[in-house]
Amino acid sequence: MPRLSPRAKALIYSNLEKYARSGMGMEKACESLLRQPRVSGNERRLYRGLLDGIQHGRSIGDALGGAGGFVTPLEHEVVVAAESGGKLEKGFAHLAEYFRRIDRTRKKILKGLAYPLFLIHLAIPVSTLAVTAFGSFRLDGETPKGGYLAALENSGLAMLGVWVGLLSFFAAAWFLARLGRTSAPVDAILRRIPLVGKARRDVAMERFTQVFEIFLLAGRTMSESLTGAASASGSGLIRAAGKRGAAIVAAGDPLAHALLASPEAFPDDFTRGMIVAEESGVLDRELAEWGRFYSESAGEAMEQLAEWAPKLFYWGILLFVGALIIRAALAYRDLIEGLLNFGG
């Protein structure tokens, strides 16, 4: 699948949001964006795919979803929901802010990982060579054949193991994050992870409340609004709760019953606020307030994740480096004991 960086996607959705807010049609917007200088090849292909889809009579959401394979299912669902609710600019604005947060978080994490990675790249070969030197020392001055070559090979294998472990960890995290968008059990597990769980929940609730508000303002039924918002949330728990809640609302029960039926998906304070808002007839205003609340909370959660993830990784690296130092110290102790025994 072709890739666009979070920074590039933030710029793309920010541009589309400006055109949508101005009332200019997406066809003219894409033509204007394609005429701009210094547009990357992947961005140009996305705009071209969006333009071709619209010219062939497809909706903006579907045209964007098929624009060269750059758009994830989550982005497609948000745009489709915003378009069907008549608030396309709000969907684009949400995605622009979402990718800006991702870009800031990723940059801070990578910056924080620079020193620990340098440390481990220095510690592994130095400690391995030290252990080899201490273990191969001979009073007659001879060096065991292949000793230092084996040390270099061991250093290379150790570094390879470190990188395989890191890449495997990130690949597993990426796979689980994608799976958690549609799987309630996986999403429930991810929500229990410190820092990560709060960020996932707040981002999902921000998206859910904003899309829910869009549908209500567009005059959609409560069951349609609940289903559409849940599908666009990017949370397996909320998606499952939305389907279950839509059936409850469609049967004639109030929204409160639908929310109370899924306490694992919706926070208690949100549910209580929505119950009062439904009874007093101000659901749209309540959803707008919760959307702003979760937008701020999601930003704070992402900042905390960016701050603490490198620290946790650094502490893990320190423990690993400490083990290497202890290994070298033990080899040095064995050397000293050998010299003392030889002298005695």
C-alpha positions as CSV (number, residue, x, y, z in Angstrom):
1,M,0.0,0.0,0.0
2,P,1.4,3.4,-0.9
3,R,2.4,5.6,2.0
4,L,1.9,9.2,3.0
5,S,3.5,10.5,6.1
6,P,1.2,11.8,8.9
7,R,2.6,15.3,8.2
8,A,1.6,15.0,4.5
9,K,-1.9,13.7,5.4
10,A,-2.4,16.6,7.9
11,L,-1.6,19.1,5.2
12,I,-3.8,17.3,2.7
13,Y,-6.9,17.2,5.0
14,S,-6.2,20.8,6.1
15,N,-6.2,21.9,2.5
16,L,-9.4,20.0,1.7
17,E,-11.0,21.4,4.9
18,K,-10.4,25.0,3.7
19,Y,-11.9,24.3,0.3
20,A,-14.9,22.5,1.8
21,R,-15.5,25.3,4.3
22,S,-15.4,27.9,1.5
23,G,-18.1,26.2,-0.4
24,M,-15.9,25.3,-3.4
25,G,-16.7,22.0,-4.9
26,M,-14.2,19.2,-4.4
27,E,-13.7,18.8,-8.1
28,K,-12.5,22.4,-8.4
29,A,-10.5,22.0,-5.2
30,C,-8.6,19.0,-6.6
31,E,-7.9,20.8,-9.9
32,S,-6.6,23.8,-7.9
33,L,-4.4,21.6,-5.7
34,L,-3.0,19.7,-8.7
35,R,-1.9,23.0,-10.2
36,Q,0.1,23.9,-7.1
37,P,3.9,23.7,-7.3
38,R,6.0,21.4,-5.2
39,V,3.3,18.8,-4.7
40,S,4.8,15.4,-4.1
41,G,4.0,12.5,-6.4
42,N,2.0,10.6,-3.8
43,E,-0.1,13.7,-3.0
44,R,-0.7,14.3,-6.6
45,R,-1.9,10.7,-7.2
46,L,-4.3,11.1,-4.2
47,Y,-5.8,14.3,-5.6
48,R,-5.9,12.8,-9.1
49,G,-7.7,9.7,-7.8
50,L,-10.2,11.8,-5.8
51,L,-10.9,14.0,-8.9
52,D,-11.3,10.9,-11.1
53,G,-13.7,9.3,-8.6
54,I,-15.9,12.4,-8.4
55,Q,-16.0,12.8,-12.2
56,H,-17.2,9.3,-12.4
57,G,-20.1,10.0,-10.1
58,R,-18.8,8.6,-6.9
59,S,-19.3,10.2,-3.5
60,I,-16.4,12.2,-2.1
61,G,-15.9,9.6,0.7
62,D,-15.8,6.7,-1.7
63,A,-13.7,8.6,-4.2
64,L,-11.2,9.4,-1.5
65,G,-11.2,5.8,-0.3
66,G,-10.3,4.6,-3.7
67,A,-7.7,7.3,-4.4
68,G,-4.6,5.3,-5.1
69,G,-4.8,3.2,-1.9
70,F,-3.4,6.0,0.3
71,V,-6.5,6.3,2.6
72,T,-7.1,3.9,5.5
73,P,-10.5,2.4,6.2
74,L,-10.7,4.7,9.3
75,E,-10.2,7.9,7.2
76,H,-12.7,6.6,4.7
77,E,-15.3,6.1,7.4
78,V,-14.8,9.5,8.9
79,V,-15.2,11.3,5.6
80,V,-18.2,9.2,4.6
81,A,-19.9,10.0,7.9
82,A,-19.1,13.7,7.6
83,E,-20.3,13.9,4.0
84,S,-23.5,12.1,4.7
85,G,-24.1,14.4,7.6
86,G,-23.5,17.5,5.5
87,K,-20.4,18.6,7.5
88,L,-17.6,17.5,5.2
89,E,-15.3,20.3,6.4
90,K,-15.7,19.1,10.0
91,G,-14.6,15.6,9.0
92,F,-11.5,17.0,7.2
93,A,-10.7,19.2,10.1
94,H,-10.8,16.3,12.5
95,L,-8.5,14.2,10.3
96,A,-6.1,17.1,9.9
97,E,-5.8,17.6,13.7
98,Y,-5.5,13.8,14.2
99,F,-2.6,13.5,11.8
100,R,-0.9,16.6,13.3
101,R,-1.0,14.9,16.7
102,I,0.4,11.7,15.2
103,D,3.2,13.6,13.5
104,R,4.1,15.5,16.7
105,T,4.0,12.4,18.8
106,R,6.1,10.3,16.4
107,K,8.7,13.1,16.2
108,K,9.0,13.4,19.9
109,I,9.3,9.6,20.4
110,L,11.9,9.2,17.7
111,K,13.9,12.1,19.1
112,G,13.7,10.5,22.6
113,L,14.9,7.2,21.2
114,A,18.0,8.6,19.6
115,Y,20.2,8.5,22.7
116,P,19.2,5.0,24.0
117,L,19.8,3.6,20.5
118,F,23.2,5.2,20.3
119,L,23.9,3.8,23.8
120,I,23.1,0.3,22.9
121,H,25.0,0.4,19.6
122,L,28.1,1.5,21.7
123,A,27.6,-0.8,24.6
124,I,27.2,-4.1,22.8
125,P,30.5,-4.1,20.8
126,V,32.5,-2.5,23.6
127,S,31.3,-5.0,26.2
128,T,31.7,-8.0,23.8
129,L,35.2,-7.0,23.0
130,A,36.1,-6.4,26.6
131,V,34.8,-9.9,27.6
132,T,36.8,-11.4,24.7
133,A,39.9,-9.5,25.7
134,F,39.7,-10.5,29.4
135,G,38.9,-14.1,28.5
136,S,41.7,-14.5,25.9
137,F,44.5,-12.9,27.9
138,R,47.6,-15.1,28.2
139,L,50.8,-14.5,30.1
140,D,52.8,-15.8,27.2
141,G,51.4,-13.0,25.0
142,E,49.6,-15.4,22.6
143,T,46.1,-14.6,21.5
144,P,43.7,-17.4,20.9
145,K,43.0,-17.9,17.2
146,G,39.7,-16.3,16.0
147,G,39.0,-14.7,19.4
148,Y,38.4,-11.2,18.3
149,L,36.8,-12.2,15.0
150,A,34.3,-14.2,17.0
151,A,33.7,-11.2,19.3
152,L,32.9,-9.1,16.2
153,E,30.5,-11.8,14.9
154,N,28.8,-12.0,18.3
155,S,28.5,-8.2,18.4
156,G,26.9,-8.3,15.0
157,L,24.5,-11.1,16.0
158,A,23.5,-9.2,19.2
159,M,22.8,-6.0,17.2
160,L,20.8,-8.0,14.7
161,G,18.8,-9.6,17.5
162,V,18.1,-6.2,19.0
163,W,16.8,-4.8,15.7
164,V,14.7,-7.9,15.0
165,G,13.2,-7.6,18.4
166,L,12.4,-3.9,18.0
167,L,11.0,-4.4,14.5
168,S,8.9,-7.3,15.7
169,F,7.6,-5.2,18.6
170,F,6.6,-2.3,16.3
171,A,5.0,-4.7,13.7
172,A,3.0,-6.4,16.4
173,A,1.9,-3.0,17.8
174,W,0.8,-1.8,14.4
175,F,-1.1,-5.0,13.7
176,L,-2.9,-4.9,17.1
177,A,-3.8,-1.2,16.7
178,R,-5.4,-1.9,13.3
179,L,-7.2,-5.0,14.6
180,G,-8.4,-3.0,17.6
181,R,-10.4,-0.7,15.3
182,T,-12.9,-3.5,14.6
183,S,-12.3,-6.2,17.3
184,A,-13.9,-5.4,20.7
185,P,-11.7,-8.0,22.6
186,V,-8.5,-6.6,21.2
187,D,-9.6,-3.0,21.8
188,A,-10.4,-3.9,25.4
189,I,-6.9,-5.3,25.9
190,L,-5.3,-2.2,24.3
191,R,-7.3,0.1,26.5
192,R,-5.7,-1.5,29.6
193,I,-2.1,-0.6,28.5
194,P,-0.9,2.5,30.5
195,L,-0.6,5.7,28.4
196,V,-1.6,3.9,25.2
197,G,-5.0,2.9,26.4
198,K,-6.0,6.4,27.5
199,A,-4.8,7.9,24.2
200,R,-6.8,5.4,22.2
201,R,-10.0,5.9,24.3
202,D,-9.9,9.7,24.1
203,V,-9.2,9.8,20.4
204,A,-12.0,7.3,19.7
205,M,-14.4,9.2,22.0
206,E,-13.5,12.5,20.3
207,R,-14.3,11.1,16.9
208,F,-17.5,9.4,18.1
209,T,-18.9,12.6,19.7
210,Q,-18.1,14.8,16.7
211,V,-19.6,12.4,14.1
212,F,-22.6,11.8,16.4
213,E,-23.2,15.6,16.5
214,I,-22.8,15.8,12.7
215,F,-25.5,13.2,12.2
216,L,-27.9,14.7,14.6
217,L,-27.6,18.2,13.1
218,A,-28.3,16.6,9.7
219,G,-31.6,15.2,11.0
220,R,-30.6,11.6,10.9
221,T,-32.4,9.1,13.1
222,M,-30.9,8.2,16.5
223,S,-30.1,4.7,15.4
224,E,-28.4,5.8,12.2
225,S,-26.5,8.5,14.1
226,L,-25.3,6.0,16.7
227,T,-24.3,3.4,14.1
228,G,-22.5,5.9,11.9
229,A,-20.6,7.5,14.8
230,A,-19.6,4.2,16.2
231,S,-18.3,3.0,12.8
232,A,-16.2,6.1,12.4
233,S,-14.8,6.0,16.0
234,G,-11.9,3.6,15.2
235,S,-12.7,1.6,18.3
236,G,-13.7,-2.0,18.3
237,L,-15.5,-1.6,21.6
238,I,-17.5,1.5,20.5
239,R,-18.3,-0.1,17.1
240,A,-19.8,-3.2,18.9
241,A,-21.6,-1.0,21.4
242,G,-23.0,1.1,18.5
243,K,-24.5,-1.9,16.8
244,R,-26.0,-3.1,20.0
245,G,-27.2,0.3,21.0
246,A,-28.7,1.0,17.5
247,A,-30.9,-2.1,17.9
248,I,-32.0,-0.9,21.3
249,V,-32.9,2.6,20.1
250,A,-34.6,1.3,17.0
251,A,-36.9,-0.8,19.3
252,G,-38.2,2.5,20.8
253,D,-36.0,2.8,23.9
254,P,-34.2,6.0,24.7
255,L,-30.5,6.6,23.9
256,A,-29.7,6.3,27.7
257,H,-30.6,2.6,27.6
258,A,-28.2,2.1,24.6
259,L,-25.3,3.8,26.4
260,L,-26.0,2.1,29.7
261,A,-25.9,-1.3,27.9
262,S,-22.2,-0.8,27.1
263,P,-20.4,0.5,30.2
264,E,-17.1,-1.0,28.9
265,A,-17.3,1.3,25.8
266,F,-18.6,4.6,27.2
267,P,-17.2,6.4,30.3
268,D,-19.6,6.9,33.2
269,D,-19.4,10.7,33.2
270,F,-20.1,10.8,29.5
271,T,-23.1,8.5,29.8
272,R,-24.6,10.5,32.7
273,G,-24.1,13.7,30.8
274,M,-25.8,12.3,27.8
275,I,-28.8,11.0,29.8
276,V,-29.4,14.5,31.2
277,A,-29.0,16.1,27.8
278,E,-31.4,13.7,26.2
279,E,-34.1,14.3,28.8
280,S,-33.6,18.1,28.5
281,G,-33.5,18.1,24.7
282,V,-29.9,19.5,24.3
283,L,-28.1,16.4,22.9
284,D,-26.4,18.4,20.1
285,R,-25.0,20.9,22.5
286,E,-23.9,18.2,24.9
287,L,-22.1,16.3,22.1
288,A,-20.3,19.5,21.0
289,E,-19.0,20.1,24.6
290,W,-17.9,16.5,24.9
291,G,-16.2,16.7,21.5
292,R,-14.2,19.7,22.7
293,F,-13.4,17.9,26.0
294,Y,-12.1,14.8,24.4
295,S,-10.2,16.8,21.8
296,E,-8.2,18.5,24.5
297,S,-7.9,15.2,26.5
298,A,-6.7,13.3,23.4
299,G,-4.0,16.0,22.8
300,E,-2.8,15.7,26.4
301,A,-2.8,11.9,26.3
302,M,-0.7,12.0,23.1
303,E,1.7,14.4,24.7
304,Q,2.1,12.1,27.7
305,L,2.7,9.1,25.4
306,A,5.3,11.0,23.5
307,E,7.0,12.0,26.8
308,W,7.0,8.7,28.6
309,A,7.5,6.1,25.8
310,P,11.1,7.1,25.2
311,K,11.7,7.2,28.9
312,L,10.4,3.6,29.4
313,F,12.5,2.5,26.4
314,Y,15.5,4.2,27.9
315,W,15.1,2.5,31.2
316,G,14.8,-0.8,29.5
317,I,18.0,-0.1,27.6
318,L,19.8,0.9,30.8
319,L,18.9,-2.5,32.3
320,F,20.2,-4.3,29.3
321,V,23.4,-2.2,29.3
322,G,23.8,-2.8,33.0
323,A,23.7,-6.6,32.3
324,L,26.4,-6.2,29.7
325,I,28.6,-4.2,32.2
326,I,28.1,-6.9,34.8
327,R,29.1,-9.5,32.2
328,A,32.3,-7.6,31.4
329,A,33.0,-7.1,35.1
330,L,32.7,-10.9,35.8
331,A,35.1,-11.6,32.9
332,Y,37.5,-9.1,34.4
333,R,37.1,-10.8,37.8
334,D,37.9,-14.2,36.3
335,L,41.0,-12.7,34.7
336,I,42.3,-11.2,38.0
337,E,41.6,-14.5,39.8
338,G,43.5,-16.4,37.1
339,L,46.5,-14.1,37.5
340,L,46.5,-14.4,41.3
341,N,46.2,-18.2,41.1
342,F,49.1,-18.3,38.5
343,G,51.2,-16.1,40.7
344,G,50.5,-18.2,43.8
